[in-house]
């Protein structure tokens, strides 16, 4: 079975959310997260490059760390969900884990 590639053929950006965690790092910057949202459609392509994502429309989200509201660290990849409800659950879980990790850093100092 050969790999079928898709290309991003349509995307609609949605408002991003910035979530401060109420914890400061060693430089006094507030640790937080930013999550970008979009609805994206992928279609099959014959091109030699593309995405390894099944064709269809997805509710995507892109998590990133912040310090005092600004991007911090490496950018992650877009994550796909089949429904907006599934995306909401995934983002809620991500933020819960990220907040816990931020508070762990505070305690370990």
Residue pairs with C-beta under 8 A, 6 or more apart in sequence:
3 52
4 44
5 44
5 45
5 47
5 48
5 49
5 50
5 51
5 52
6 42
6 43
6 44
6 45
6 50
6 51
6 52
6 53
6 54
6 55
7 42
7 43
7 45
7 47
7 50
7 51
8 40
8 41
8 42
8 51
9 41
9 42
9 43
10 40
10 41
11 38
11 39
11 40
11 41
12 38
12 39
12 40
13 36
13 37
13 38
14 37
14 38
14 39
15 37
16 34
16 35
16 36
16 37
17 34
17 35
17 37
18 32
18 33
18 34
18 66
18 69
19 32
19 33
19 34
19 35
19 95
19 99
20 30
20 31
20 32
20 66
20 69
21 30
21 31
21 32
21 33
21 98
21 99
21 102
21 103
22 30
23 30
23 31
23 102
23 103
23 105
23 106
24 30
24 31
24 106
25 31
25 67
25 105
26 109
27 67
29 67
29 68
29 72
30 67
30 68
30 69
31 65
31 66
31 67
31 102
31 105
32 65
32 66
32 67
32 69
32 102
33 63
33 64
33 65
33 66
33 94
33 95
33 98
34 63
34 64
34 65
34 66
34 69
34 71
35 61
35 62
35 63
35 64
35 91
35 94
35 95
36 61
36 62
36 64
37 59
37 60
37 61
37 62
37 87
38 60
38 62
38 78
39 57
39 58
39 59
39 60
40 57
40 58
40 60
40 78
40 80
41 56
41 57
41 58
42 51
42 53
42 54
42 55
42 56
42 57
42 58
43 55
44 55
53 80
58 80
58 81
58 82
59 80
59 81
59 82
59 83
59 84
59 86
59 87
60 78
60 79
60 80
60 81
60 87
61 78
61 79
61 81
61 87
61 90
61 91
62 75
62 76
62 77
62 78
62 79
63 76
63 79
63 91
63 94
63 98
64 71
64 72
64 73
64 75
64 76
65 71
65 72
65 73
65 98
66 72
79 90
81 87
81 90
